[in-house]
Amino acid sequence: MLSLRVVFVLVCAGLLVLGCNNSSGGSQSAGETDRVVPTPQHTLTKDQTHNRFSASIDPVLTVASGAVVEVYTEEASDGQLTPASTPEDVRNLDFSPIHPLTGPVYVEGAEVGDVLAVTLHQIEIGEYGWSAVVPGFGFLADEFPDPYLKTFTFEDGDTYATFANGIRIPLEPFPGVMGVAPDTDSLLSTIPPRQNGGNMDDPHLVAGTTVYFPVLVPGALFSIGDTHAAQGLGEVCGTAIEAPMRVIYEVNVIKNKPYLKEPQYETDDYYAVTGFATTIDEATKKATRYMIDYLEAERGLSRTDAYVLASLAGDLHIAEVVDVPHMLVTMHVAKSLFED
């Protein structure tokens, strides 16, 4: 498997009361591991963005396999919501610029049928974030029809956000959207997750994780954005703590992994697969099949043994339920199961 050179940096979280419905944050020091963050060879700004998935979108950067890229991302509303915003701004939110994605990045040598490995080395939160209930959006949209907004401001070294008096949320930043281009010239919405990745909203995809994407078009055309400072599994109200960020990632082209049909990922501790579908049941079946495929191909198990091992030691998670029409389910298997 691809070795990881990564750092898990939690740079986080809220201060200041900014008026009605705003929240503050703590100022504990963020912890770091002793892993080395490689020096970026390329930089992309938050102005070098798009908000559709398509093979027809021209790359803003071309890199070699093994390149380390520094990117700046805008938060999900593309600047429409700020610490000065009100719930009325949520009501009037324009969805057309939603999910500005930094990229695409063309990776030399990435051919259709390959896998693009994206290692997240470092993730730093910007100066503010927000969470909202958007009318008509969310898992219980019919029960919560009114707009709601909570904003946060961040300082270096913060590790939690204060949601309310006596409620602190640990901040674990991650990109809500990562993906390669699909094999179509159509301009697809970024809202649902798909085979190419996209809006997976999986809070496990923090610094220290390597994410694997099936390459569907030459050069892969990788993009990243919709960065979240904190989110629970499911993202049930439809938003996380949406925040601009700085991300350092590394791209590597991998050959000969034909079993990998949809995104998968790993950390030092576990390997995980993802499955998307219009229902939780079907997404769960896909994730289970993909874990069986992995255990067959990489761990040498028979298909039946892999099925039973997935039952005994595989952990299913609902990553998100709000990105219609698709939901995302993952399955994790601990690496400690295997003697190597």
Steps between C-alpha positions, in 0.01 A plus 500: 500500500602864459708618797367808678708806582248701679422725791179518689459868581192624671508875473168615614222668642268775610528820700294823518130539546386670182142582592184293504559135417881531484743289705846516647790261518783382721871572479673178588816421304460272201697176514730369231659163434866466414420429136665725248288715269668514158570839346237590239624521141189674368240740641141567395292787636134499596430698183606206280172318538200344326181349640403221266647157425576446131775377269447820301641730773857597415768436764653800679819305577693204358725299733705184502406196704646553846442876498412684821238771454392780732145622443281764657128429508195721540217393731193336350299817434784660301507804724126555530498421872747675733520581873282805427222299337149446640239224463339712228817459294449125529145536369634694199794267433580461130577134429663560162851567642475234774806274547786694338767233441868586465632337183482297284856365513621286209735221618745380236491126438152449643313283251145370497491190721778621730454620856588846627623496861456834677678528835378779725812628676378814674172686545479847656176683574450859388366789705130416519232242444124454509229240534142544383159354447408581141124487427418197285835331567601243762390157617200641689432793269122480544536531878738798496369749241655817646851629420761478777861615513780454753838659425847442646834681488829314529847574634821301461530235766129453563391137527128524568195712425253608765158417359314631804568552868646171626516335153839473330559332163847361422617630165626244249525675162448311176392564139133421444555476124789324328484338163627433153314589183223263386503365147251752363502846347178581684535746788388289797387647831747467786224426753490115489793257535567281198750250363751784456476598868345844530297610801581206726478707822686228691655643819761223505684663208728706724873570470688171508257329261573378149194492275490285185295604197439301181640697206215552252662745255862562395686705759234426766415875538492513880316772695445573869278730708193533724736488797351426842642587842277245677216268404321198641445185300186555294512884485127483570410872488682535168800704614816454701711784637570632151833683485772609256826308540855437388572140399825329403452176310709260292388316186631164381391286207455130581466224242334159518219539751205395283281417803482868602180629339411784740705701752675319783736630766742403774682630804776343708228317694237379253395449139158624386272472198206717396170427330245750373138437404155652525420292810699405810433132431650506151795718605572255782491202265743674265740586783489140622573364152788746455656390830474138390669596171782671692554209739513259205740710293731640766476252789468176304175379657240291325181689429311311769774553759503870409122518546522341845795717605305810395220381728732430794731800477361749247344820633227667294455878523242732346716782365217719372125487436423847359677527163205401286443285312786298651597385848849378592587200718852389590652187651824502702726205580781541755851432372585345838311188384785417266840387624688702238 
